[in-house]
Amino acid sequence: MGPGRRSSSGSLASAPRHNEPEVHRSEGPADTEAIGKRFAAELRPGDVILVGGELGAGKTTLIRGAC
C-alpha cells in the first residue's frame, strides 16, 4: 500500500506526519523522560513508533517518560 493508511471504513487516511527521523539531545535520564512525555502528547491512535539504539542509549527511559 502507498504512504497512506486505510481506515476501518476503507477510505484512505492521511499520510504519515513525519518522513524524516526526529533527533533530540538529552542531558540525562530526567531530560530523556521529559522528551518522551512531550513526544507522547503528539501521538494519535494508530501511530506506530520505532525506537532503536545501542544498549544503554536510553530507549527504556524515553518510553517510561511516554507512559
Order of alpha helices (4+ residues) and beta strands (2+ residues): alpha-alpha
